Structures are given as structure tokens and as C-alpha cells.
Amino acid sequence: MADKPKIATTVPLRMALWALLALLIIGGVWTYQDYRSLLREAEAFRTTHSQEQKAFLKSVVADMAAYVRAEHGLFRANIESTLRSRVDEAVSIADNLYRRLAQNHERAFVEDAVREALRPIRFREGRGHYFIIDTQGVLQLSHAFPDREGTALPPQSLPTVDAIFEKIVGQGDDEAMVEFMWPSLELDEKQRPRIAYMRVFEPLGWVIGTGDYLESFQTENENRLLARIETSTAGVGNYLFTGRWDGVSLVGPAKGRNMMGVTDINGIKIVQELVRAAKSGGGFVEYHIPGFEDGGPPRAKISYVEGVEGLEWYIGAGVMLDDIDAVVATRVAGVNDRLFDNVLRSALVLLVLVAVYFVLARRISRTLDENFAHFLAFFDRAAKETVTIDPDDMSYVELEEIAHSANKMVRSQKEMENVALDRSAELEIKNQQLKHEIEERRKAQQKLADHQQQLEAQIDERTRDIALAKAQADYANKAKSDFLANMSHELRTPLNAIIGFSDSIRHQVLGPVGNEKYKEYIVNIHESGAHLLALINDILDLSAIEAGKMELNEEISDLVELAETSCLQVAARAEKGGVELVQDLPLEPDLLYVDRRRVMQILINLLSNAVKFTPEGGRVTLEAEFQNDGIELRVVDTGQGMDSDGIARAMEPFGRPLSHIAGQEEGTGLGLPLTQELIKAHGGYMKIQSQPGVGTTVSAHFPENRIRSRKAVLDGAG
């Protein structure tokens, strides 16, 4: 018999454990409350610290962006001030030389002295130099074209020369700030915008000036601003970064690289989000920055950016979120120490209470041990003879009740022994029957398992067949899409050329066509090209719808205008075929919220089909009826009509009804299928009612949500 615990030790131990559990729960609740308080305090500190960091970043970035905007706004004024100061220096040099040399030397000598004094002067890192032009347009000094000095500039080289002199000399001014186009190196190379400041030097009748390409000034200004940004900081360890709206980084770890397509570990396109926030007036963006320099793992970062519209820059600064977490962790560590002290005190109290509980439980267990020893002696005797136990000897009511139950159990046991002997034979028979039934069920389960295995094999085989068929269908669909994409390019380009050139020949743009027969041929070529282009467009539209790639450009549209425009498109054909075209619309129709071009395509397809299959003297009517669940547009003709087979063929792509008129009329067989798909794209449906020899009615039903009240739209516009 395996060793089992005794009550004398088990009861005290369990009572102590229950006491321990109760104290653990109390201590846990206490600790949990402290922990929750810690979390709230940490979260409040995190929020406050994050807000302070955001406010600081926003302030730094806003100040730098305002500085850049202000400097960029002064860009033109700085250029003009620089040019004026340089030209004033040149005029001062020329004036000093003239005063010293004019009285004792000839004019040519003085001119050479002034030219040679100004020729070597360079500024702006060598890009700045002087030029001189006299009032006849003769080039007196040029750093770019020294071989042309002494010759008149051709008008096409500087078309603004006359205007400059008219402004300076003609109006009595002695200076001018001008912009003009000037070649980059040679006269025959590409010209770029240039700005120059000129002053008249009256003693020699010269105009002295200097200037440079606007691009050069702009580059200098941008480099100066970028240098200022690059040396600025956004707090300890943080930097300002700058980039262009096209994604090129100007200042920062990725300087010089185009980062437009870079994504972080969560798929966020970092620079695209920064540019979007900058264009929208500034904002914060959270992302994970890659380890550009140290090659470390990506780090979570929050940045604030603003845009500089004139330069198309974004300027920003950020802070690593793990830096904020480190500050928060320091604060949390102190609170954790306080929490640990509370837990330690709770543990000491717990030990004292457990000891008290153990002493009390030990006393109770001794009494229980004596009562259970009495029970054990009773059960040992009851196993051999019929005896009873005295309930009054028990110390507790519960044990007294157990003693009464034990006496009843002994009496019942004797009775059951007698019954058991009688039922033994009966149970043996039942046991044999049960074994037989179990065997039969086992056989049935085996058969069921065999059938299930066969069924699973058939399902697997069918699944493989379906998967293979789906793969083949997907491949065929992709091949169709590739074919249509290639054919749309390969066919549209020559067809547009055929249509355009044939139209030019048909209208004799370059001169008359010699042979009248050629005129008929070119008309046929033009019409055939247009027909083939329309066929290609219909095929592509139908393919786009089948692929679910067609998008509707929905807008508020006037039903009357749509109907009149569509009827106007087919009016010439109806008149040519002797068919009367009629509109039957409501007097005050509401507006529709639809794709205007697609609805016109629907109406033109239906009207064209009706006119095409209606003999001379017939009528085609365009009707509109507002119903409870929407609006229904109907095209009713008095043509040949179709039976049910004809309707089915007409609704198939490239299908055409069999009739003597259909065989004589051109058509692709895509009009009705494409029309039906366009109506479905608007949430509607199409139905056809036709009777041979009577006519056909095609209805396009649009749902109620496509209807807009004219009054409501007008009130909203007002």
C-alpha cells in the first residue's frame, strides 16, 4: 500500500497553504495596485516627455524653416545688391583711370587701360567678371568671348541689347538690372537665363556690367542655407535633416542619395510620408530609421517636418523613441525599487501569519487524528464481522454524521452481497451479448473507414484536377491580357497613323488628289481604320471590365444633355438610313450621378444598334422613366426584331443575330456585351425584349442611388 499523507500533518499544511494563498492574493492585489500606479506614472511621464520633445522639435524646425524662407525671399535682393556693388567698383576704377589719363593720352589708350584694368578682376570664386558694350552694340570687354572684342554683337546673340540701351540711354537712366538668355559656353549652345547689372560710363560712352546665370546664384544661396542647416542641432545628439520633394537627401546621414523608395521595417515609405507632411503644412511622422552609419538595427523615430515651397524642400528634425524610453526606464527603475521594498515587507508579514495558522491547525489535526483512528479500527472489524460505530464518540458534528452513514453502509453492504449473487449470472449473459455487439460495430467501423479512405482519395484527385484547370485558366487569362496589351500598342499606333494620314489626304491638306477613284479609296481606308480602332477599344474595354480594372469617373450629369448628345452622335446615320430618331424624356428630369462618358457610350451603342437594324421608314425612340427603385432608359425600335436564340447570340462577345439586315451591316458583335458590363459597373442591369417582325426594346436600369435631385444640387451650388 502506497504511503499517503496523514491528517495530523496534511491539515495544518493545507491550512497554512490556504493562509499563504490568501495572503498572496492580498499581497498580489496590493502589489498590482502599486504596479498599476507605476504604469500610470510612467505613462504620464512618457506622455509629458514626448510632448515636450515634440514641442521642442517643432520649435527648432519652425525656426529653421522660417529662416530659410526669409533668406530665400531675400534671394533676388541679395543678388541685385551684390551685382550693384561690383559694378560700382568697376565704374569707380574706370573713372579714376579716365581722370588720370584722359588729358595726356588719346582715347584709344584710355580705353585699353580701362579694359585691361577690369579684365583680370574676378570674384565669386572666379565665376564673376566684367563685360563692356558700347552704345553701338560693339563688344569692348568679354571674358567668355575675348576673340569677339571690337565687333558688334549679332542681334540673335543678345536680343535684349536694344532694349537695354533704350532703357538706359533713351529714358535718361544711367543703370539697369536686366534678365536675358545667354549661351552657357558658345553662341551655338543651349541658352540659359542670366541676370546682369549695367551702368553707363558716360566719359567713354560705355555700358559696364557684370552678371551670372541665375542657376549659379541659386546654387550658391542653396549651399549657404544647407551649410547653416547642417551645422544646426535639435538638442543633444539630434540633427536637422533636409531633402528635396523628389526624394534626394540634401542634409543628413543619407546625403546625396534619392530615398523616395526606401521603406522601413513596417513598410512605411519614409521620405514619401515626410514630403506629404511637409506639403500639407507640416506635421509629425513616426517610422524606423535604418542604421546608415553604424550598420545597426533600425530604430524607431518620430520627426517633425515643414516644407519650403519656393525651394521645394522639406526641413525636419527627429528624436529616437528608444531615447525617450531610456529616460522613462530610469524613472521606472526608481519606482521598481519602492515596489520591491513593499513586496519584501509583505513576505515578512506572510511568514508570521503562516506560523500562527500552522500552530492552530496542528491542534485541530490532533483531535481529527484520534477520531479517524477510531474510524479505522471500526472499518477493520466491519470487514470481518457485522459491527457498528458509536456516533457519540466523534468530536465534531460532521464526523458524527459520517459515523451514522458508516453504520448504514455496513448494513447495506450485507444486503448488496446477497443481491450481487443473484445478479451475477444475469450479468455474465449480458457481458457475452455486449462482446458480440462490440465485435459487429468494430467490423462496421472498419468498412466505414475503408469507404472514407476511398472518398478522400477521390477528393484529392478531383482537387488536383481543379487546381490544374485553374492554373491553366490563369495562364490563358494572363496570355490574353499580355496579347491585348501588346496588340493595343502595336495596332493603335499604325491605326492612328492610317486614320490621320488618310484624313489629311481625304481633305486634300497638301493638295488635290489626281484621280477621283483614289478619293473613294482613301475614304474607305479612313472608315476602315476608324472601325478597326473602335473594335480594338471595345475589346480593351471589355477586357478591363473582366479583369476588374475599370474605374468610373463619376460626376453629376444632366440626363437631357446626355440624351441629346448621344442622339446627335447617331443622327447622321439615322438620316442616311431614313430612320426617325425621337426623344421621349420627362418634362423635369432629375440629374444622374454617373460616369458621363460611359453612359454616353451605353446610349450611343444602343441607339446605333437600333438604327442599324431598323429599315427605312422605321422609328427609334429614346425613353426615360423614373421608377420606385431607380431610373430606366429604354431604346425602342421598329426593326426586324429577334427571337430568343437571336438575343442569346447578340449577348455573346462577337455574336450577331441572324437576319438579312445584320448580314449587310458592319459590326463587331461587342456592342451589347460591353454595354451590359458598363451598366453592371454602375450597379444596374440590362434587359432585352424583342419580337421578330415587330421590333426590339433594350432597357438600361440604374439604381436609385444614381439619381440626384436637381433642386438639391442647385441649392447646394447656391
C-alpha positions, 0 to 999 in steps of 0.5 A: 500500500502506497504511503499517503499523507496523514491528517495530523500533518496534511491539515495544518499544511493545507491550512497554512497553504490556504493562509499563504494563498490568501495572503498572496492574493492580498499581497498580489492585489496590493502589489498590482495596485502599486504596479498599476500606479507605476504604469500610470506614472510612467505613462504620464511621464512618457506622455509629458516627455514626448510632448515636450520633445515634440514641442521642442522639435517643432520649435527648432524646425519652425525656426529653421524653416522660417529662416530659410524662407526669409533668406530665400525671399531675400534671394533676388535682393541679395543678388541685385545688391551684390551685382550693384556693388561690383559694378560700382567698383568697376565704374569707380576704377574706370573713372579714376583711370579716365581722370588720370589719363584722359588729358595726356593720352588719346582715347584709344589708350584710355580705353585699353587701360580701362579694359585691361584694368577690369579684365583680370578682376574676378570674384565669386570664386572666379565665376564673376567678371566684367563685360563692356558694350558700347552704345553701338552694340560693339563688344569692348570687354568679354571674358567668355568671348575675348576673340569677339572684342571690337565687333558688334554683337549679332542681334540673335546673340543678345536680343535684349541689347536694344532694349537695354540701351533704350532703357538706359540711354533713351529714358535718361537712366544711367543703370539697369538690372536686366534678365536675358538668355545667354549661351552657357559656353558658345553662341551655338549652345543651349541658352540659359537665363542670366541676370546682369547689372549695367551702368553707363560710363558716360566719359567713354560712352560705355555700358559696364556690367557684370552678371551670372546665370541665375542657376549659379546664384541659386546654387550658391544661396542653396549651399549657404542655407544647407551649410547653416542647416547642417551645422544646426542641432535639435538638442543633444545628439539630434540633427536637422535633416533636409531633402528635396520633394523628389526624394534626394537627401540634401542634409543628413546621414543619407546625403546625396542619395534619392530615398523616395523608395526606401521603406522601413521595417513596417513598410512605411515609405519614409521620405514619401510620408515626410514630403506629404507632411511637409506639403500639407503644412507640416506635421509629425511622422513616426517610422524606423530609421535604418542604421546608415552609419553604424550598420545597426538595427533600425530604430524607431523615430518620430520627426517633425517636418515643414516644407519650403515651397519656393525651394521645394524642400522639406526641413525636419528634425527627429528624436529616437523613441528608444531615447525617450524610453531610456529616460522613462526606464530610469524613472521606472527603475526608481519606482521598481525599487519602492515596489520591491521594498513593499513586496519584501515587507509583505513576505515578512508579514506572510511568514508570521501569519503562516506560523500562527495558522500552522500552530492552530491547525496542528491542534485541530489535526490532533483531535481529527487524528484520534477520531479517524483512528477510531474510524479505522479500527471500526472499518477493520472489524466491519470487514470481518464481522457485522459491527457498528460505530458509536456516533457519540464518540466523534468530536465534531458534528460532521464526523458524527454524521459520517459515523451514522452513514458508516453504520448504514453502509455496513448494513447495506453492504450485507444486503448488496452481497446477497443481491450481487449473487443473484445478479451475477449470472444475469450479468455474465449473459449480458457481458457475452451479448455486449462482446458480440455487439462490440465485435459487429460495430468494430467490423462496421467501423472498419468498412466505414473507414475503408469507404472514407479512405476511398472518398478522400482519395477521390477528393484529392484527385478531383482537387488536383484536377481543379487546381490544374484547370485553374492554373491553366485558366490563369495562364490563358487569362494572363496570355490574353491580357499580355496579347491585348496589351501588346496588340493595343500598342502595336495596332493603335499606333499604325491605326492612328497613323492610317486614320490621320494620314488618310484624313489629311489626304481625304481633305486634300491638306497638301493638295488635290488628289489626281484621280477621283477613284483614289478619293473613294479609296482613301475614304474607305481606308479612313472608315476602315481604320476608324472601325478597326480602332473602335473594335480594338477599344471595345475589346480593351474595354471589355477586357478591363471590365473582366479583369476588374480594372475599370474605374468610373469617373463619376460626376453629376450629369444632366440626363437631357444633355446626355440624351441629346448628345448621344442622339446627335452622335447617331443622327447622321446615320439615322438620316442616311438610313431614313430612320426617325430618331425621337426623344421621349424624356420627362418634362423635369428630369432629375440629374444622374450621378454617373460616369458621363462618358460611359453612359454616353457610350451605353446610349450611343451603342444602343441607339446605333444598334437600333438604327442599324437594324431598323429599315427605312421608314422605321422609328427609334425612340429614346425613353426615360422613366423614373421608377420606385427603385431607380431610373430606366432608359429604354431604346425602342425600335421598329426593326426586324426584331429577334427571337430568343436564340437571336438575343442569346447570340447578340449577348455573346462577345462577337455574336450577331443575330441572324437576319438579312439586315445584320448580314449587310451591316458592319459590326463587331458583335461587342456592342451589347456585351460591353454595354451590359458590363458598363451598366453592371459597373454602375450597379444596374442591369440590362434587359432585352425584349424583342419580337421578330417582325415587330421590333426590339426594346433594350432597357438600361436600369440604374439604381436609385442611388444614381439619381440626384435631385436637381433642386438639391444640387442647385441649392447646394451650388447656391 
